[in-house]
Amino acid sequence: MLPWGDDYDLTVVRENLLSKANETFAVDDRVSHFVHGLGRITAIDDRYTTISFDQAGVRKFLKDVVRLERSDVPAPPKPKVSRAKAVKKKA
């Protein structure tokens, strides 16, 4: 007997996972990762997907292993960065 019941169909679970794994993403897509949260894909190559997360910074994942979901949540506004004013030297 399986812990989740005898009538549980594992083929449905497997197909669901494989369909999500085969989903294609493009650069600038908003995605959600179960650990790092929301982010934007910044680069994709043959092997790696690089994502800039809103809270966790930039992370690089193996393309075939990472589990992502599309997100409709917009990116937070970027904070305005002010430069330090130059100090004039007294003569």
mmCIF file as gemmi writes it, N, C-alpha and C atoms, coordinates in Angstrom:
data_model
loop_
_atom_site.group_PDB
_atom_site.id
_atom_site.type_symbol
_atom_site.label_atom_id
_atom_site.label_alt_id
_atom_site.label_comp_id
_atom_site.label_asym_id
_atom_site.label_entity_id
_atom_site.label_seq_id
_atom_site.pdbx_PDB_ins_code
_atom_site.Cartn_x
_atom_site.Cartn_y
_atom_site.Cartn_z
_atom_site.occupancy
_atom_site.B_iso_or_equiv
_atom_site.pdbx_formal_charge
_atom_site.auth_seq_id
_atom_site.auth_asym_id
_atom_site.pdbx_PDB_model_num
ATOM 1 N N . MET Axp A 1 ? 0.835 -1.186 0 1 0 ? 1 A 1
ATOM 2 C CA . MET Axp A 1 ? 0 0 0 1 0 ? 1 A 1
ATOM 3 C C . MET Axp A 1 ? 0.877 1.246 0 1 0 ? 1 A 1
ATOM 4 N N . LEU Axp A 2 ? 0.53 2.167 -0.846 1 0 ? 2 A 1
ATOM 5 C CA . LEU Axp A 2 ? 1.263 3.422 -0.926 1 0 ? 2 A 1
ATOM 6 C C . LEU Axp A 2 ? 0.779 4.38 0.153 1 0 ? 2 A 1
ATOM 7 N N . PRO Axp A 3 ? 1.673 5.242 0.669 1 0 ? 3 A 1
ATOM 8 C CA . PRO Axp A 3 ? 1.277 6.15 1.746 1 0 ? 3 A 1
ATOM 9 C C . PRO Axp A 3 ? 0.157 7.11 1.347 1 0 ? 3 A 1
ATOM 10 N N . TRP Axp A 4 ? 0.022 7.42 0.06 1 0 ? 4 A 1
ATOM 11 C CA . TRP Axp A 4 ? -1.002 8.365 -0.387 1 0 ? 4 A 1
ATOM 12 C C . TRP Axp A 4 ? -2.226 7.661 -0.964 1 0 ? 4 A 1
ATOM 13 N N . GLY Axp A 5 ? -2.266 6.349 -0.876 1 0 ? 5 A 1
ATOM 14 C CA . GLY Axp A 5 ? -3.436 5.585 -1.335 1 0 ? 5 A 1
ATOM 15 C C . GLY Axp A 5 ? -3.109 4.761 -2.56 1 0 ? 5 A 1
ATOM 16 N N . ASP Axp A 6 ? -3.867 3.73 -2.783 1 0 ? 6 A 1
ATOM 17 C CA . ASP Axp A 6 ? -3.642 2.839 -3.923 1 0 ? 6 A 1
ATOM 18 C C . ASP Axp A 6 ? -4.169 3.408 -5.236 1 0 ? 6 A 1
ATOM 19 N N . ASP Axp A 7 ? -5.13 4.305 -5.157 1 0 ? 7 A 1
ATOM 20 C CA . ASP Axp A 7 ? -5.75 4.809 -6.374 1 0 ? 7 A 1
ATOM 21 C C . ASP Axp A 7 ? -5.036 6.04 -6.939 1 0 ? 7 A 1
ATOM 22 N N . TYR Axp A 8 ? -3.919 6.411 -6.381 1 0 ? 8 A 1
ATOM 23 C CA . TYR Axp A 8 ? -3.17 7.591 -6.829 1 0 ? 8 A 1
ATOM 24 C C . TYR Axp A 8 ? -2.4 7.236 -8.1 1 0 ? 8 A 1
ATOM 25 N N . ASP Axp A 9 ? -2.601 7.999 -9.162 1 0 ? 9 A 1
ATOM 26 C CA . ASP Axp A 9 ? -2.004 7.699 -10.46 1 0 ? 9 A 1
ATOM 27 C C . ASP Axp A 9 ? -0.69 8.466 -10.627 1 0 ? 9 A 1
ATOM 28 N N . LEU Axp A 10 ? 0.429 7.787 -10.484 1 0 ? 10 A 1
ATOM 29 C CA . LEU Axp A 10 ? 1.738 8.43 -10.589 1 0 ? 10 A 1
ATOM 30 C C . LEU Axp A 10 ? 2.056 8.888 -12.012 1 0 ? 10 A 1
ATOM 31 N N . THR Axp A 11 ? 1.452 8.29 -13.004 1 0 ? 11 A 1
ATOM 32 C CA . THR Axp A 11 ? 1.718 8.711 -14.384 1 0 ? 11 A 1
ATOM 33 C C . THR Axp A 11 ? 1.209 10.13 -14.619 1 0 ? 11 A 1
ATOM 34 N N . VAL Axp A 12 ? 0.113 10.496 -13.967 1 0 ? 12 A 1
ATOM 35 C CA . VAL Axp A 12 ? -0.415 11.862 -14.1 1 0 ? 12 A 1
ATOM 36 C C . VAL Axp A 12 ? 0.571 12.854 -13.481 1 0 ? 12 A 1
ATOM 37 N N . VAL Axp A 13 ? 1.107 12.517 -12.328 1 0 ? 13 A 1
ATOM 38 C CA . VAL Axp A 13 ? 2.076 13.392 -11.665 1 0 ? 13 A 1
ATOM 39 C C . VAL Axp A 13 ? 3.324 13.533 -12.527 1 0 ? 13 A 1
ATOM 40 N N . ARG Axp A 14 ? 3.81 12.443 -13.062 1 0 ? 14 A 1
ATOM 41 C CA . ARG Axp A 14 ? 5.017 12.469 -13.898 1 0 ? 14 A 1
ATOM 42 C C . ARG Axp A 14 ? 4.797 13.313 -15.148 1 0 ? 14 A 1
ATOM 43 N N . GLU Axp A 15 ? 3.658 13.134 -15.81 1 0 ? 15 A 1
ATOM 44 C CA . GLU Axp A 15 ? 3.371 13.909 -17.017 1 0 ? 15 A 1
ATOM 45 C C . GLU Axp A 15 ? 3.254 15.394 -16.701 1 0 ? 15 A 1
ATOM 46 N N . ASN Axp A 16 ? 2.683 15.716 -15.557 1 0 ? 16 A 1
ATOM 47 C CA . ASN Axp A 16 ? 2.556 17.108 -15.146 1 0 ? 16 A 1
ATOM 48 C C . ASN Axp A 16 ? 3.93 17.738 -14.933 1 0 ? 16 A 1
ATOM 49 N N . LEU Axp A 17 ? 4.815 17.009 -14.265 1 0 ? 17 A 1
ATOM 50 C CA . LEU Axp A 17 ? 6.167 17.515 -14.038 1 0 ? 17 A 1
ATOM 51 C C . LEU Axp A 17 ? 6.932 17.665 -15.345 1 0 ? 17 A 1
ATOM 52 N N . LEU Axp A 18 ? 6.811 16.698 -16.235 1 0 ? 18 A 1
ATOM 53 C CA . LEU Axp A 18 ? 7.51 16.777 -17.515 1 0 ? 18 A 1
ATOM 54 C C . LEU Axp A 18 ? 6.98 17.906 -18.386 1 0 ? 18 A 1
ATOM 55 N N . SER Axp A 19 ? 5.689 18.156 -18.356 1 0 ? 19 A 1
ATOM 56 C CA . SER Axp A 19 ? 5.145 19.25 -19.169 1 0 ? 19 A 1
ATOM 57 C C . SER Axp A 19 ? 5.651 20.59 -18.677 1 0 ? 19 A 1
ATOM 58 N N . LYS Axp A 20 ? 5.795 20.747 -17.357 1 0 ? 20 A 1
ATOM 59 C CA . LYS Axp A 20 ? 6.348 21.989 -16.814 1 0 ? 20 A 1
ATOM 60 C C . LYS Axp A 20 ? 7.829 22.102 -17.132 1 0 ? 20 A 1
ATOM 61 N N . ALA Axp A 21 ? 8.536 20.985 -17.145 1 0 ? 21 A 1
ATOM 62 C CA . ALA Axp A 21 ? 9.963 21.006 -17.44 1 0 ? 21 A 1
ATOM 63 C C . ALA Axp A 21 ? 10.205 21.369 -18.898 1 0 ? 21 A 1
ATOM 64 N N . ASN Axp A 22 ? 9.292 20.993 -19.778 1 0 ? 22 A 1
ATOM 65 C CA . ASN Axp A 22 ? 9.459 21.278 -21.199 1 0 ? 22 A 1
ATOM 66 C C . ASN Axp A 22 ? 8.968 22.661 -21.599 1 0 ? 22 A 1
ATOM 67 N N . GLU Axp A 23 ? 8.403 23.395 -20.661 1 0 ? 23 A 1
ATOM 68 C CA . GLU Axp A 23 ? 7.933 24.742 -20.959 1 0 ? 23 A 1
ATOM 69 C C . GLU Axp A 23 ? 9.137 25.619 -21.307 1 0 ? 23 A 1
ATOM 70 N N . THR Axp A 24 ? 9.006 26.4 -22.343 1 0 ? 24 A 1
ATOM 71 C CA . THR Axp A 24 ? 10.118 27.241 -22.761 1 0 ? 24 A 1
ATOM 72 C C . THR Axp A 24 ? 9.934 28.658 -22.249 1 0 ? 24 A 1
ATOM 73 N N . PHE Axp A 25 ? 11.034 29.252 -21.897 1 0 ? 25 A 1
ATOM 74 C CA . PHE Axp A 25 ? 11.063 30.625 -21.414 1 0 ? 25 A 1
ATOM 75 C C . PHE Axp A 25 ? 12.005 31.431 -22.295 1 0 ? 25 A 1
ATOM 76 N N . ALA Axp A 26 ? 11.833 32.726 -22.259 1 0 ? 26 A 1
ATOM 77 C CA . ALA Axp A 26 ? 12.682 33.624 -23.034 1 0 ? 26 A 1
ATOM 78 C C . ALA Axp A 26 ? 13.287 34.668 -22.1 1 0 ? 26 A 1
ATOM 79 N N . VAL Axp A 27 ? 14.318 35.337 -22.578 1 0 ? 27 A 1
ATOM 80 C CA . VAL Axp A 27 ? 14.932 36.415 -21.808 1 0 ? 27 A 1
ATOM 81 C C . VAL Axp A 27 ? 13.871 37.491 -21.576 1 0 ? 27 A 1
ATOM 82 N N . ASP Axp A 28 ? 13.865 38.066 -20.389 1 0 ? 28 A 1
ATOM 83 C CA . ASP Axp A 28 ? 12.934 39.096 -19.917 1 0 ? 28 A 1
ATOM 84 C C . ASP Axp A 28 ? 11.586 38.548 -19.459 1 0 ? 28 A 1
ATOM 85 N N . ASP Axp A 29 ? 11.404 37.229 -19.443 1 0 ? 29 A 1
ATOM 86 C CA . ASP Axp A 29 ? 10.174 36.657 -18.887 1 0 ? 29 A 1
ATOM 87 C C . ASP Axp A 29 ? 10.202 36.784 -17.37 1 0 ? 29 A 1
ATOM 88 N N . ARG Axp A 30 ? 9.045 37.103 -16.787 1 0 ? 30 A 1
ATOM 89 C CA . ARG Axp A 30 ? 8.919 37.113 -15.33 1 0 ? 30 A 1
ATOM 90 C C . ARG Axp A 30 ? 8.59 35.688 -14.895 1 0 ? 30 A 1
ATOM 91 N N . VAL Axp A 31 ? 9.312 35.201 -13.894 1 0 ? 31 A 1
ATOM 92 C CA . VAL Axp A 31 ? 9.13 33.836 -13.418 1 0 ? 31 A 1
ATOM 93 C C . VAL Axp A 31 ? 9.098 33.803 -11.899 1 0 ? 31 A 1
ATOM 94 N N . SER Axp A 32 ? 8.657 32.662 -11.385 1 0 ? 32 A 1
ATOM 95 C CA . SER Axp A 32 ? 8.64 32.429 -9.951 1 0 ? 32 A 1
ATOM 96 C C . SER Axp A 32 ? 9.37 31.122 -9.672 1 0 ? 32 A 1
ATOM 97 N N . HIS Axp A 33 ? 10.248 31.15 -8.673 1 0 ? 33 A 1
ATOM 98 C CA . HIS Axp A 33 ? 10.99 29.975 -8.231 1 0 ? 33 A 1
ATOM 99 C C . HIS Axp A 33 ? 10.546 29.659 -6.809 1 0 ? 33 A 1
ATOM 100 N N . PHE Axp A 34 ? 10.39 28.39 -6.47 1 0 ? 34 A 1
ATOM 101 C CA . PHE Axp A 34 ? 9.826 28.02 -5.176 1 0 ? 34 A 1
ATOM 102 C C . PHE Axp A 34 ? 10.684 28.435 -3.984 1 0 ? 34 A 1
ATOM 103 N N . VAL Axp A 35 ? 11.981 28.659 -4.174 1 0 ? 35 A 1
ATOM 104 C CA . VAL Axp A 35 ? 12.845 29.069 -3.064 1 0 ? 35 A 1
ATOM 105 C C . VAL Axp A 35 ? 13.155 30.564 -3.128 1 0 ? 35 A 1
ATOM 106 N N . HIS Axp A 36 ? 13.54 31.058 -4.296 1 0 ? 36 A 1
ATOM 107 C CA . HIS Axp A 36 ? 14.034 32.428 -4.434 1 0 ? 36 A 1
ATOM 108 C C . HIS Axp A 36 ? 12.958 33.455 -4.759 1 0 ? 36 A 1
ATOM 109 N N . GLY Axp A 37 ? 11.765 33.014 -5.101 1 0 ? 37 A 1
ATOM 110 C CA . GLY Axp A 37 ? 10.667 33.944 -5.336 1 0 ? 37 A 1
ATOM 111 C C . GLY Axp A 37 ? 10.601 34.453 -6.771 1 0 ? 37 A 1
ATOM 112 N N . LEU Axp A 38 ? 10.166 35.693 -6.912 1 0 ? 38 A 1
ATOM 113 C CA . LEU Axp A 38 ? 9.949 36.289 -8.224 1 0 ? 38 A 1
ATOM 114 C C . LEU Axp A 38 ? 11.238 36.848 -8.805 1 0 ? 38 A 1
ATOM 115 N N . GLY Axp A 39 ? 11.342 36.764 -10.136 1 0 ? 39 A 1
ATOM 116 C CA . GLY Axp A 39 ? 12.529 37.294 -10.794 1 0 ? 39 A 1
ATOM 117 C C . GLY Axp A 39 ? 12.315 37.426 -12.283 1 0 ? 39 A 1
ATOM 118 N N . ARG Axp A 40 ? 13.366 37.876 -12.973 1 0 ? 40 A 1
ATOM 119 C CA . ARG Axp A 40 ? 13.339 38.07 -14.416 1 0 ? 40 A 1
ATOM 120 C C . ARG Axp A 40 ? 14.501 37.312 -15.021 1 0 ? 40 A 1
ATOM 121 N N . ILE Axp A 41 ? 14.236 36.566 -16.093 1 0 ? 41 A 1
ATOM 122 C CA . ILE Axp A 41 ? 15.295 35.826 -16.776 1 0 ? 41 A 1
ATOM 123 C C . ILE Axp A 41 ? 16.18 36.824 -17.517 1 0 ? 41 A 1
ATOM 124 N N . THR Axp A 42 ? 17.477 36.774 -17.239 1 0 ? 42 A 1
ATOM 125 C CA . THR Axp A 42 ? 18.408 37.711 -17.866 1 0 ? 42 A 1
ATOM 126 C C . THR Axp A 42 ? 19.244 37.072 -18.958 1 0 ? 42 A 1
ATOM 127 N N . ALA Axp A 43 ? 19.42 35.748 -18.915 1 0 ? 43 A 1
ATOM 128 C CA . ALA Axp A 43 ? 20.216 35.068 -19.941 1 0 ? 43 A 1
ATOM 129 C C . ALA Axp A 43 ? 19.836 33.598 -19.996 1 0 ? 43 A 1
ATOM 130 N N . ILE Axp A 44 ? 19.863 33.06 -21.208 1 0 ? 44 A 1
ATOM 131 C CA . ILE Axp A 44 ? 19.629 31.636 -21.426 1 0 ? 44 A 1
ATOM 132 C C . ILE Axp A 44 ? 20.64 31.169 -22.464 1 0 ? 44 A 1
ATOM 133 N N . ASP Axp A 45 ? 21.34 30.072 -22.156 1 0 ? 45 A 1
ATOM 134 C CA . ASP Axp A 45 ? 22.213 29.469 -23.164 1 0 ? 45 A 1
ATOM 135 C C . ASP Axp A 45 ? 21.896 27.975 -23.228 1 0 ? 45 A 1
ATOM 136 N N . ASP Axp A 46 ? 22.747 27.213 -23.854 1 0 ? 46 A 1
ATOM 137 C CA . ASP Axp A 46 ? 22.475 25.783 -24.031 1 0 ? 46 A 1
ATOM 138 C C . ASP Axp A 46 ? 22.361 25.039 -22.712 1 0 ? 46 A 1
ATOM 139 N N . ARG Axp A 47 ? 23.055 25.514 -21.699 1 0 ? 47 A 1
ATOM 140 C CA . ARG Axp A 47 ? 23.142 24.758 -20.461 1 0 ? 47 A 1
ATOM 141 C C . ARG Axp A 47 ? 22.549 25.462 -19.241 1 0 ? 47 A 1
ATOM 142 N N . TYR Axp A 48 ? 22.614 26.796 -19.208 1 0 ? 48 A 1
ATOM 143 C CA . TYR Axp A 48 ? 22.24 27.542 -18.009 1 0 ? 48 A 1
ATOM 144 C C . TYR Axp A 48 ? 21.143 28.569 -18.263 1 0 ? 48 A 1
ATOM 145 N N . THR Axp A 49 ? 20.376 28.847 -17.212 1 0 ? 49 A 1
ATOM 146 C CA . THR Axp A 49 ? 19.412 29.938 -17.192 1 0 ? 49 A 1
ATOM 147 C C . THR Axp A 49 ? 19.811 30.853 -16.044 1 0 ? 49 A 1
ATOM 148 N N . THR Axp A 50 ? 20.003 32.131 -16.341 1 0 ? 50 A 1
ATOM 149 C CA . THR Axp A 50 ? 20.376 33.106 -15.325 1 0 ? 50 A 1
ATOM 150 C C . THR Axp A 50 ? 19.162 33.966 -15.013 1 0 ? 50 A 1
ATOM 151 N N . ILE Axp A 51 ? 18.868 34.118 -13.718 1 0 ? 51 A 1
ATOM 152 C CA . ILE Axp A 51 ? 17.69 34.858 -13.283 1 0 ? 51 A 1
ATOM 153 C C . ILE Axp A 51 ? 18.104 35.908 -12.265 1 0 ? 51 A 1
ATOM 154 N N . SER Axp A 52 ? 17.583 37.112 -12.446 1 0 ? 52 A 1
ATOM 155 C CA . SER Axp A 52 ? 17.776 38.187 -11.482 1 0 ? 52 A 1
ATOM 156 C C . SER Axp A 52 ? 16.517 38.254 -10.622 1 0 ? 52 A 1
ATOM 157 N N . PHE Axp A 53 ? 16.635 37.8 -9.371 1 0 ? 53 A 1
ATOM 158 C CA . PHE Axp A 53 ? 15.489 37.759 -8.475 1 0 ? 53 A 1
ATOM 159 C C . PHE Axp A 53 ? 15.298 39.099 -7.785 1 0 ? 53 A 1
ATOM 160 N N . ASP Axp A 54 ? 14.05 39.409 -7.459 1 0 ? 54 A 1
ATOM 161 C CA . ASP Axp A 54 ? 13.725 40.68 -6.818 1 0 ? 54 A 1
ATOM 162 C C . ASP Axp A 54 ? 14.392 40.801 -5.446 1 0 ? 54 A 1
ATOM 163 N N . GLN Axp A 55 ? 14.429 39.715 -4.69 1 0 ? 55 A 1
ATOM 164 C CA . GLN Axp A 55 ? 14.966 39.75 -3.331 1 0 ? 55 A 1
ATOM 165 C C . GLN Axp A 55 ? 16.272 38.973 -3.163 1 0 ? 55 A 1
ATOM 166 N N . ALA Axp A 56 ? 16.532 37.983 -4.001 1 0 ? 56 A 1
ATOM 167 C CA . ALA Axp A 56 ? 17.666 37.074 -3.78 1 0 ? 56 A 1
ATOM 168 C C . ALA Axp A 56 ? 18.862 37.347 -4.677 1 0 ? 56 A 1
ATOM 169 N N . GLY Axp A 57 ? 18.814 38.385 -5.508 1 0 ? 57 A 1
ATOM 170 C CA . GLY Axp A 57 ? 19.95 38.682 -6.379 1 0 ? 57 A 1
ATOM 171 C C . GLY Axp A 57 ? 19.968 37.808 -7.622 1 0 ? 57 A 1
ATOM 172 N N . VAL Axp A 58 ? 21.14 37.697 -8.225 1 0 ? 58 A 1
ATOM 173 C CA . VAL Axp A 58 ? 21.296 36.947 -9.479 1 0 ? 58 A 1
ATOM 174 C C . VAL Axp A 58 ? 21.724 35.523 -9.166 1 0 ? 58 A 1
ATOM 175 N N . ARG Axp A 59 ? 21.05 34.569 -9.791 1 0 ? 59 A 1
ATOM 176 C CA . ARG Axp A 59 ? 21.367 33.152 -9.61 1 0 ? 59 A 1
ATOM 177 C C . ARG Axp A 59 ? 21.423 32.474 -10.972 1 0 ? 59 A 1
ATOM 178 N N . LYS Axp A 60 ? 22.285 31.47 -11.093 1 0 ? 60 A 1
ATOM 179 C CA . LYS Axp A 60 ? 22.428 30.707 -12.334 1 0 ? 60 A 1
ATOM 180 C C . LYS Axp A 60 ? 22.038 29.263 -12.046 1 0 ? 60 A 1
ATOM 181 N N . PHE Axp A 61 ? 21.167 28.711 -12.911 1 0 ? 61 A 1
ATOM 182 C CA . PHE Axp A 61 ? 20.649 27.36 -12.73 1 0 ? 61 A 1
ATOM 183 C C . PHE Axp A 61 ? 20.933 26.52 -13.964 1 0 ? 61 A 1
ATOM 184 N N . LEU Axp A 62 ? 21.068 25.205 -13.761 1 0 ? 62 A 1
ATOM 185 C CA . LEU Axp A 62 ? 21.107 24.288 -14.888 1 0 ? 62 A 1
ATOM 186 C C . LEU Axp A 62 ? 19.727 24.306 -15.546 1 0 ? 62 A 1
ATOM 187 N N . LYS Axp A 63 ? 19.721 24.515 -16.822 1 0 ? 63 A 1
ATOM 188 C CA . LYS Axp A 63 ? 18.476 24.682 -17.572 1 0 ? 63 A 1
ATOM 189 C C . LYS Axp A 63 ? 17.561 23.475 -17.45 1 0 ? 63 A 1
ATOM 190 N N . ASP Axp A 64 ? 18.118 22.287 -17.45 1 0 ? 64 A 1
ATOM 191 C CA . ASP Axp A 64 ? 17.314 21.071 -17.418 1 0 ? 64 A 1
ATOM 192 C C . ASP Axp A 64 ? 16.789 20.727 -16.024 1 0 ? 64 A 1
ATOM 193 N N . VAL Axp A 65 ? 17.32 21.361 -14.997 1 0 ? 65 A 1
ATOM 194 C CA . VAL Axp A 65 ? 16.962 20.995 -13.63 1 0 ? 65 A 1
ATOM 195 C C . VAL Axp A 65 ? 16.026 22.008 -12.982 1 0 ? 65 A 1
ATOM 196 N N . VAL Axp A 66 ? 16.163 23.277 -13.296 1 0 ? 66 A 1
ATOM 197 C CA . VAL Axp A 66 ? 15.419 24.329 -12.605 1 0 ? 66 A 1
ATOM 198 C C . VAL Axp A 66 ? 13.918 24.209 -12.873 1 0 ? 66 A 1
ATOM 199 N N . ARG Axp A 67 ? 13.134 24.43 -11.835 1 0 ? 67 A 1
ATOM 200 C CA . ARG Axp A 67 ? 11.676 24.39 -11.941 1 0 ? 67 A 1
ATOM 201 C C . ARG Axp A 67 ? 11.156 25.821 -11.77 1 0 ? 67 A 1
ATOM 202 N N . LEU Axp A 68 ? 10.574 26.348 -12.832 1 0 ? 68 A 1
ATOM 203 C CA . LEU Axp A 68 ? 10.071 27.715 -12.829 1 0 ? 68 A 1
ATOM 204 C C . LEU Axp A 68 ? 8.611 27.732 -13.234 1 0 ? 68 A 1
ATOM 205 N N . GLU Axp A 69 ? 7.925 28.773 -12.803 1 0 ? 69 A 1
ATOM 206 C CA . GLU Axp A 69 ? 6.558 29.018 -13.252 1 0 ? 69 A 1
ATOM 207 C C . GLU Axp A 69 ? 6.49 30.444 -13.768 1 0 ? 69 A 1
ATOM 208 N N . ARG Axp A 70 ? 5.663 30.652 -14.784 1 0 ? 70 A 1
ATOM 209 C CA . ARG Axp A 70 ? 5.459 32.006 -15.293 1 0 ? 70 A 1
ATOM 210 C C . ARG Axp A 70 ? 4.763 32.84 -14.225 1 0 ? 70 A 1
ATOM 211 N N . SER Axp A 71 ? 5.055 34.139 -14.238 1 0 ? 71 A 1
ATOM 212 C CA . SER Axp A 71 ? 4.447 35.041 -13.271 1 0 ? 71 A 1
ATOM 213 C C . SER Axp A 71 ? 3.9 36.266 -13.983 1 0 ? 71 A 1
ATOM 214 N N . ASP Axp A 72 ? 2.726 36.69 -13.554 1 0 ? 72 A 1
ATOM 215 C CA . ASP Axp A 72 ? 2.136 37.918 -14.077 1 0 ? 72 A 1
ATOM 216 C C . ASP Axp A 72 ? 2.386 39.102 -13.149 1 0 ? 72 A 1
ATOM 217 N N . VAL Axp A 73 ? 3.048 38.855 -12.039 1 0 ? 73 A 1
ATOM 218 C CA . VAL Axp A 73 ? 3.322 39.914 -11.073 1 0 ? 73 A 1
ATOM 219 C C . VAL Axp A 73 ? 4.396 40.834 -11.647 1 0 ? 73 A 1
ATOM 220 N N . PRO Axp A 74 ? 4.121 42.136 -11.732 1 0 ? 74 A 1
ATOM 221 C CA . PRO Axp A 74 ? 5.125 43.048 -12.298 1 0 ? 74 A 1
ATOM 222 C C . PRO Axp A 74 ? 6.329 43.204 -11.371 1 0 ? 74 A 1
ATOM 223 N N . ALA Axp A 75 ? 7.431 43.585 -11.958 1 0 ? 75 A 1
ATOM 224 C CA . ALA Axp A 75 ? 8.65 43.811 -11.182 1 0 ? 75 A 1
ATOM 225 C C . ALA Axp A 75 ? 8.461 45.033 -10.284 1 0 ? 75 A 1
ATOM 226 N N . PRO Axp A 76 ? 9.072 45.027 -9.111 1 0 ? 76 A 1
ATOM 227 C CA . PRO Axp A 76 ? 8.966 46.201 -8.241 1 0 ? 76 A 1
ATOM 228 C C . PRO Axp A 76 ? 9.72 47.37 -8.862 1 0 ? 76 A 1
ATOM 229 N N . PRO Axp A 77 ? 9.329 48.6 -8.548 1 0 ? 77 A 1
ATOM 230 C CA . PRO Axp A 77 ? 10.044 49.75 -9.105 1 0 ? 77 A 1
ATOM 231 C C . PRO Axp A 77 ? 11.476 49.795 -8.581 1 0 ? 77 A 1
ATOM 232 N N . LYS Axp A 78 ? 12.373 50.206 -9.458 1 0 ? 78 A 1
ATOM 233 C CA . LYS Axp A 78 ? 13.771 50.31 -9.041 1 0 ? 78 A 1
ATOM 234 C C . LYS Axp A 78 ? 13.958 51.55 -8.177 1 0 ? 78 A 1
ATOM 235 N N . PRO Axp A 79 ? 14.73 51.434 -7.09 1 0 ? 79 A 1
ATOM 236 C CA . PRO Axp A 79 ? 14.959 52.609 -6.249 1 0 ? 79 A 1
ATOM 237 C C . PRO Axp A 79 ? 15.851 53.614 -6.977 1 0 ? 79 A 1
ATOM 238 N N . LYS Axp A 80 ? 15.576 54.879 -6.734 1 0 ? 80 A 1
ATOM 239 C CA . LYS Axp A 80 ? 16.401 55.908 -7.346 1 0 ? 80 A 1
ATOM 240 C C . LYS Axp A 80 ? 17.734 55.956 -6.612 1 0 ? 80 A 1
ATOM 241 N N . VAL Axp A 81 ? 18.792 55.943 -7.393 1 0 ? 81 A 1
ATOM 242 C CA . VAL Axp A 81 ? 20.132 55.98 -6.822 1 0 ? 81 A 1
ATOM 243 C C . VAL Axp A 81 ? 20.675 57.385 -7.035 1 0 ? 81 A 1
ATOM 244 N N . SER Axp A 82 ? 21.022 58.031 -5.942 1 0 ? 82 A 1
ATOM 245 C CA . SER Axp A 82 ? 21.578 59.371 -6.082 1 0 ? 82 A 1
ATOM 246 C C . SER Axp A 82 ? 23.085 59.301 -5.878 1 0 ? 82 A 1
ATOM 247 N N . ARG Axp A 83 ? 23.762 60.051 -6.684 1 0 ? 83 A 1
ATOM 248 C CA . ARG Axp A 83 ? 25.218 60.083 -6.562 1 0 ? 83 A 1
ATOM 249 C C . ARG Axp A 83 ? 25.628 61.064 -5.474 1 0 ? 83 A 1
ATOM 250 N N . ALA Axp A 84 ? 26.732 60.753 -4.876 1 0 ? 84 A 1
ATOM 251 C CA . ALA Axp A 84 ? 27.283 61.669 -3.879 1 0 ? 84 A 1
ATOM 252 C C . ALA Axp A 84 ? 27.826 62.902 -4.603 1 0 ? 84 A 1
ATOM 253 N N . LYS Axp A 85 ? 27.548 64.048 -4.033 1 0 ? 85 A 1
ATOM 254 C CA . LYS Axp A 85 ? 28.017 65.285 -4.657 1 0 ? 85 A 1
ATOM 255 C C . LYS Axp A 85 ? 29.517 65.442 -4.4 1 0 ? 85 A 1
ATOM 256 N N . ALA Axp A 86 ? 30.19 65.986 -5.405 1 0 ? 86 A 1
ATOM 257 C CA . ALA Axp A 86 ? 31.622 66.203 -5.272 1 0 ? 86 A 1
ATOM 258 C C . ALA Axp A 86 ? 31.88 67.307 -4.258 1 0 ? 86 A 1
ATOM 259 N N . VAL Axp A 87 ? 32.892 67.121 -3.45 1 0 ? 87 A 1
ATOM 260 C CA . VAL Axp A 87 ? 33.261 68.111 -2.456 1 0 ? 87 A 1
ATOM 261 C C . VAL Axp A 87 ? 34.293 69.038 -3.067 1 0 ? 87 A 1
ATOM 262 N N . LYS Axp A 88 ? 34.011 70.326 -3.013 1 0 ? 88 A 1
ATOM 263 C CA . LYS Axp A 88 ? 34.949 71.298 -3.568 1 0 ? 88 A 1
ATOM 264 C C . LYS Axp A 88 ? 36.088 71.515 -2.593 1 0 ? 88 A 1
ATOM 265 N N . LYS Axp A 89 ? 37.3 71.516 -3.125 1 0 ? 89 A 1
ATOM 266 C CA . LYS Axp A 89 ? 38.477 71.753 -2.287 1 0 ? 89 A 1
ATOM 267 C C . LYS Axp A 89 ? 38.666 73.239 -2.074 1 0 ? 89 A 1
ATOM 268 N N . LYS Axp A 90 ? 39.028 73.591 -0.869 1 0 ? 90 A 1
ATOM 269 C CA . LYS Axp A 90 ? 39.31 75.009 -0.578 1 0 ? 90 A 1
ATOM 270 C C . LYS Axp A 90 ? 40.719 75.328 -0.974 1 0 ? 90 A 1
ATOM 271 N N . ALA Axp A 91 ? 40.89 76.472 -1.574 1 0 ? 91 A 1
ATOM 272 C CA . ALA Axp A 91 ? 42.208 76.867 -2.054 1 0 ? 91 A 1
ATOM 273 C C . ALA Axp A 91 ? 43.027 77.547 -1.005 1 0 ? 91 A 1
